[in-house]
């Protein structure tokens, strides 16, 4: 592979005697990975039903390798059921090493397409708040889909400048992940187009952006909270020097040790301007040391006393009484809605996370779980609600095996004949599942299922 001379010279200096091993890894095939959605299925249960060969990623408890040259996991019904996310193995590391607990308020600041946000959301187990932001509204749309496929309802999908967000969320979050925009040196083997992008915008271009973002994020973290800073690049200006910049401008922060792995390499204090010895506690991932691409990680803690917590200022609610159409639909759902969390905007009904600040003026794609829409005195449940439910949460279900050809037909948006599964008298909304895991909705009448699978999600 042809690499820029300036990059090769830098890596020779960085790696010294290891450089031949690093260059040799470009001749090896890239690694393909998937990460199990533990909010829907345990890792052990997934291993039992996985229809293709997988092997564990040794430093990621719910991560696995698969052969991307022979199988297509993105075409399998389990992918549409949100049982796993396809992600390069080293990219699984930042979310894995940020210790998230149920009930916490968590921010993924540069979140699209959602690989890390979906893991953080799964770790919250349906509690607390997941705020996932991306400055690009087009990329944020893909982020929203991935979060909804994973069944995460306690979320905010935002599309804002980090500097604007800090004004809405001062000291609000318990945990923050910054997978910062970077020059992408660690992904050269995976994606050769990254080399051309590096030649157009290299480390110097990104380092100023990263230094701004990390300080803005720091102001949104509560005292006692933790923040993970990560990049997929090797340059010290984007890594150690960015962390050094935070420590200089926000001295209440300290670098923390993270769960180790034998393939991790220590940070390089000599690449910082002050040679700060604490930077050795950060982590570098090199592709010639472990089966993944290149990454950098720094786990940081904000010290100090917590200020008195401000009372949440709720956004405007259009009433807290459930519309009769929704109430009737919810008779088939095993869990009850808290009416104080219902937000009706036009025809759409949302179920909001608890404890949100006033979000008026923030540019967002979604606040909370979209339950569905009110249309001509009837309620139509959303695709997001289907993915949020467990099979046992809803009274009327249709459960197909993954090998049933009607599953792929359903995912393509086709009408289904169900004479073998239901009586002619059965009718109404049914939750369509594959091997017990929801895929979406259908409207049943006289043995025929009218397909309600979201058009933009359909199998091509």
C-alpha positions in Angstrom: 0.0 0.0 0.0 1.3 3.5 -0.9 1.4 5.6 2.3 2.4 9.3 2.4 6.1 9.8 3.0 5.4 12.2 5.8 3.2 9.6 7.5 5.8 6.8 7.1 8.6 9.0 8.5 6.4 9.8 11.6 5.6 6.2 12.2 9.2 5.1 11.9 10.1 7.6 14.6 7.1 6.6 16.8 7.6 2.9 16.5 11.4 2.6 16.0 12.2 -1.1 15.8 8.5 -2.1 15.6 8.0 -0.3 12.3 8.6 -3.3 10.1 5.9 -5.3 12.0 3.5 -2.3 11.7 4.0 -2.1 7.9 3.7 -5.8 7.5 0.2 -5.7 9.0 -1.0 -3.8 5.9 -0.6 -7.1 4.0 -3.0 -8.8 6.4 -6.8 -8.8 5.8 -8.9 -6.3 7.9 -10.9 -7.7 10.8 -14.7 -7.7 10.9 -16.6 -7.5 14.2 -20.0 -7.4 15.7 -21.1 -6.4 19.2 -24.0 -8.1 20.9 -26.9 -5.9 22.1 -27.0 -7.0 25.8 -30.2 -5.0 26.3 -32.0 -7.6 24.1 -30.0 -10.8 24.5 -27.2 -12.1 26.6 -23.9 -12.9 25.0 -24.3 -16.6 25.9 -27.8 -16.8 24.4 -26.5 -15.1 21.2 -23.7 -17.6 20.8 -26.3 -20.4 20.9 -28.4 -18.9 18.1 -25.9 -17.1 15.9 -26.3 -18.6 12.4 -22.6 -18.1 11.3 -19.2 -18.7 12.9 -17.9 -16.1 15.4 -14.9 -16.0 17.7 -14.6 -13.7 20.7 -12.8 -10.4 20.7 -10.7 -11.0 23.8 -10.8 -7.5 25.3 -14.6 -6.9 24.6 -17.0 -9.0 26.7 -19.8 -8.8 24.1 -17.6 -8.5 20.9 -17.0 -11.1 18.3 -15.1 -11.5 15.0 -16.7 -12.9 11.9 -15.5 -13.6 8.4 -16.7 -10.6 6.4 -15.6 -12.2 3.1 -18.0 -15.1 3.4 -21.0 -14.0 5.4 -23.3 -10.9 5.4 -24.6 -10.3 8.9 -26.4 -7.1 7.9 -28.8 -9.2 5.8 -29.8 -11.6 8.5 -33.2 -11.0 10.4 -31.3 -10.9 13.7 -29.6 -7.7 12.5 -33.0 -6.1 11.8 -34.1 -7.3 15.3 -31.3 -5.2 16.8 -29.5 -8.2 18.3 -26.0 -6.9 17.2 -24.2 -4.0 15.7 -21.5 -4.3 13.1 -18.3 -2.6 14.3 -14.6 -2.8 13.8 -13.1 -4.5 16.9 -10.8 -1.7 18.1 -13.7 0.8 17.7 -15.6 -1.2 20.4 -13.0 -0.2 23.0 -13.9 3.4 24.0 -17.5 2.5 25.0 -16.4 -0.7 26.7 -13.9 1.1 28.9 -16.2 4.0 30.0 -17.9 2.6 33.1 -21.6 3.4 32.6 -24.2 2.4 35.2 -28.0 2.1 35.0 -29.7 5.4 35.8 -26.9 7.7 34.7 -27.0 10.6 32.3 -24.6 9.8 29.5 -23.5 11.9 26.5 -21.9 10.7 23.3 -20.8 14.0 21.8 -19.7 12.9 18.3 -21.9 9.9 18.0 -22.8 9.1 14.3 -23.2 6.5 13.0 -24.0 5.1 16.5 -21.6 2.2 17.2 -20.6 3.6 20.6 -23.9 5.3 21.4 -25.8 2.0 21.0 -23.4 0.3 23.5 -23.7 3.1 26.0 -27.5 2.9 25.7 -27.5 -0.8 26.2 -25.5 -0.4 29.4 -28.1 2.0 30.8 -30.7 -0.9 30.6 -33.5 1.5 29.7 -32.9 3.9 32.6 -31.3 7.3 32.9 -30.7 9.4 29.8 -28.6 8.8 26.6 -27.9 11.9 24.7 -26.3 11.2 21.3 -25.1 14.2 19.2 -23.7 14.7 15.8 -23.1 18.1 14.2 -24.1 16.7 10.8 -27.9 16.4 10.5 -27.6 13.9 7.7 -25.3 11.7 9.8 -27.6 12.2 12.8 -30.4 10.6 10.9 -28.4 7.4 10.5 -27.5 7.6 14.2 -31.2 7.9 15.1 -32.1 4.7 13.1 -29.3 2.7 14.8 -30.3 3.8 18.3 -34.0 2.9 17.6 -33.1 -0.5 16.1 -31.3 -1.2 19.3 -34.6 -0.5 21.2 -33.3 2.4 23.2 -36.1 4.7 24.3 -34.5 6.9 27.0 -32.6 9.0 24.5 -32.1 12.4 22.9 -30.7 12.6 19.4 -29.2 16.0 18.9 -27.5 17.8 16.0 -25.7 20.8 17.6 -22.3 22.4 17.9 -20.7 21.2 21.2 -20.3 24.8 22.3 -24.1 25.4 22.1 -24.8 22.2 24.0 -22.6 23.2 26.9 -25.0 26.1 27.5 -27.9 23.7 27.9 -26.2 21.0 29.9 -23.7 22.6 32.4 -22.5 20.0 34.8 -25.3 17.7 33.8 -23.8 14.4 32.6 -22.4 11.6 34.7 -20.4 10.1 31.8 -19.3 11.6 28.5 -17.7 9.9 25.5 -15.9 12.0 22.9 -14.9 9.9 19.8 -13.4 13.0 18.3 -13.2 13.8 14.6 -9.6 13.0 13.6 -7.2 12.4 10.7 -8.0 8.7 10.7 -4.4 7.3 10.6 -5.5 4.2 12.5 -8.0 3.2 9.8 -5.7 3.4 6.7 -5.7 -0.4 6.4 -9.5 -0.7 6.8 -10.4 2.1 4.4 -7.8 3.2 1.8 -9.9 6.4 1.1 -8.7 7.6 4.5 -5.2 8.2 3.1 -6.5 10.7 0.6 -8.6 12.4 3.3 -5.4 12.6 5.5 -3.5 14.3 2.7 -6.3 17.0 2.4 -6.8 17.4 6.2 -4.1 16.1 8.4 -3.4 16.1 12.2 -2.8 19.9 12.4 -6.3 20.6 11.0 -8.0 18.4 13.5 -6.0 19.1 16.6 -7.5 22.6 17.1 -11.0 21.1 16.7 -10.3 18.4 19.2 -8.9 20.9 21.8 -12.0 23.0 21.5 -14.4 20.0 21.8 -12.7 18.4 24.8 -12.9 21.6 26.9 -16.6 22.2 25.9 -17.4 18.6 26.9 -15.6 19.0 30.2 -18.0 21.8 31.2 -21.0 19.4 30.7 -19.6 16.8 33.1 -20.6 16.8 36.8 -17.9 16.7 39.4 -17.1 13.1 40.1 -18.1 12.2 36.6 -15.9 10.4 34.0 -15.1 11.2 30.4 -13.6 9.1 27.7 -11.6 10.8 24.9 -10.7 8.7 21.9 -9.5 9.0 18.3 -8.6 6.5 15.6 -5.3 8.1 14.8 -1.6 7.9 16.0 -0.5 11.5 16.0 0.5 13.0 19.3 -1.0 16.4 18.5 -4.4 14.8 18.3 -3.9 12.5 21.2 -1.6 13.2 24.1 -1.4 16.9 23.4 -5.2 17.2 23.3 -5.4 15.5 26.8 -2.6 17.8 27.9 -4.6 20.8 26.8 -7.6 19.7 28.9 -5.4 19.2 32.0 -3.9 22.7 31.6 -7.3 24.4 31.0 -9.4 22.3 33.4 -7.0 21.4 36.2 -9.8 19.6 38.1 -9.4 16.7 35.7 -7.1 13.7 36.2 -6.2 10.7 34.0 -7.5 7.4 35.3 -6.4 3.8 34.6 -8.8 1.7 32.6 -9.4 -2.0 32.4 -6.2 -3.4 30.9 -5.5 -5.8 28.0 -2.2 -7.3 27.1 -2.3 -5.8 23.6 -2.7 -2.2 24.9 0.3 0.1 24.6 0.9 3.0 27.0 0.5 6.6 26.0 3.6 8.6 25.0 4.4 11.5 27.4 7.3 12.5 25.1 4.8 13.5 22.4 3.2 16.1 24.7 4.6 19.6 25.0 5.3 19.3 28.8 6.2 15.5 28.8 3.5 15.1 31.4 4.3 11.7 33.0 0.6 10.9 33.7 0.0 10.5 30.0 1.5 7.1 30.2 -1.8 6.0 31.7 -3.6 6.6 28.4 -3.8 3.8 25.9 -2.7 3.3 22.4 -3.9 0.5 20.2 -1.6 -0.6 17.3 -2.7 -3.1 14.6 0.5 -5.1 14.9 -0.1 -5.7 18.6 -3.7 -6.9 18.5 -6.4 -8.0 16.0 -7.9 -4.6 15.3 -7.1 -1.2 13.8 -5.5 1.9 15.4 -7.0 3.8 18.3 -6.1 6.1 21.2 -8.0 6.3 24.5 -7.8 8.5 27.6 -10.2 8.0 30.6 -10.5 11.2 32.6 -12.2 12.0 35.9 -13.5 15.4 37.0 -12.7 16.2 40.7 -14.4 18.7 42.9 -17.6 19.1 44.9 -20.9 18.7 43.2 -22.9 21.9 43.0 -26.5 21.8 44.2 -28.4 20.1 41.5 -30.8 22.3 39.6 -34.4 21.1 39.3 -35.2 19.9 35.9 -37.2 22.4 33.9 -39.6 20.4 31.8 -40.3 21.3 28.2 -43.8 22.3 27.3 -46.3 19.5 27.6 -49.5 19.4 25.7 -51.3 17.8 28.6 -50.5 14.8 30.7 -53.7 12.7 30.2 -53.3 9.8 27.8 -55.5 10.2 24.7 -58.2 7.5 24.7 -56.8 6.0 21.4 -53.4 5.5 23.1 -54.9 4.3 26.3 -56.9 1.7 24.3 -53.7 0.5 22.5 -51.8 0.3 25.8 -54.3 -2.2 27.2 -52.3 -4.7 25.2 -49.0 -3.6 26.7 -47.8 -5.1 30.0 -46.1 -1.9 31.3 -47.8 1.4 32.2 -46.9 4.8 30.9 -46.2 7.6 33.4 -48.5 10.3 32.2 -46.2 13.1 33.4 -43.6 11.9 30.8 -46.0 12.0 27.9 -45.4 14.8 25.3 -47.8 15.3 22.4 -46.6 17.4 19.5 -49.1 17.6 16.7 -50.0 14.1 15.8 -46.9 12.5 17.4 -46.8 11.2 20.9 -43.4 10.9 22.7 -42.4 9.2 26.0 -39.7 11.4 27.5 -36.8 10.5 29.7 -36.9 11.8 33.3 -35.0 14.7 34.6 -34.3 16.7 31.4 -33.4 20.3 31.4 -35.3 22.8 29.3 -34.4 22.0 25.7 -36.2 24.8 23.9 -33.9 26.1 21.2 -31.8 23.0 20.8 -31.7 21.4 17.4 -32.7 17.7 17.8 -34.0 14.9 15.7 -35.7 13.0 18.5 -36.5 13.6 22.2 -37.5 10.4 23.9 -39.3 7.3 22.6 -41.7 8.0 19.7 -44.7 5.9 20.7 -46.7 6.6 17.6 -49.2 8.9 15.9 -52.8 9.9 16.3 -54.6 9.7 13.0 -58.3 10.3 12.6 -59.2 9.1 16.1 -56.9 6.1 15.9 -53.5 5.4 17.3 -50.7 4.0 15.0 -47.7 2.6 16.9 -44.2 3.5 15.7 -41.4 1.3 14.5 -39.3 2.7 17.4 -41.9 1.4 19.9 -41.9 -2.1 18.3 -38.1 -2.3 18.7 -38.3 -1.0 22.3 -40.8 -3.7 23.4 -39.9 -7.2 24.4 -42.1 -10.0 23.0 -43.7 -10.6 26.3 -44.6 -6.9 26.7 -47.3 -7.1 24.1 -50.4 -9.3 24.1 -50.7 -10.1 20.3 -47.6 -11.4 18.6 -46.6 -13.3 15.5 -43.4 -15.2 16.0 -41.6 -16.6 13.0 -38.5 -18.7 12.9 -35.5 -17.0 11.2 -35.7 -19.6 8.4 -39.3 -18.8 7.5 -39.4 -17.2 4.1 -42.1 -14.8 5.4 -39.6 -13.1 7.6 -37.6 -11.7 4.6 -40.9 -10.9 2.8 -42.0 -9.0 5.9 -38.7 -7.1 6.0 -39.2 -6.2 2.3 -42.6 -4.7 3.1 -44.8 -7.4 1.6 -48.3 -8.4 2.7 -48.4 -11.8 4.4 -50.9 -14.7 4.3 -51.2 -16.1 7.9 -54.0 -18.6 7.6 -51.8 -21.2 9.2 -51.1 -19.0 12.3 -54.3 -17.1 13.1 -58.0 -17.5 12.9 -60.2 -15.5 10.5 -61.6 -13.6 13.4 -58.2 -12.3 14.6 -57.6 -8.6 13.8 -55.8 -5.5 15.0 -52.2 -4.6 15.7 -49.7 -7.5 16.0 -46.1 -7.3 17.0 -44.1 -9.3 14.4 -41.1 -11.2 15.9 -38.3 -13.5 14.7 -37.4 -16.2 17.2 -38.9 -14.1 20.0 -37.3 -10.8 19.1 -39.5 -7.9 17.7 -39.1 -6.7 14.1 -42.0 -4.3 13.7 -45.8 -4.0 13.4 -48.5 -5.5 11.2 -52.2 -4.9 11.0 -54.2 -8.2 10.8 -57.5 -8.7 9.2 -59.1 -12.0 7.9 -55.9 -13.9 8.0 -53.9 -11.3 6.1 -51.2 -9.1 7.6 -51.0 -5.6 6.2 -47.3 -4.7 6.5 -46.4 -1.8 8.7 -42.6 -2.2 8.6 -41.0 1.2 8.3 -40.2 1.8 4.5 -36.8 3.4 5.2 -35.7 0.3 7.1 -36.7 -2.3 4.6 -34.5 -5.1 3.3 -33.3 -4.4 -0.2 
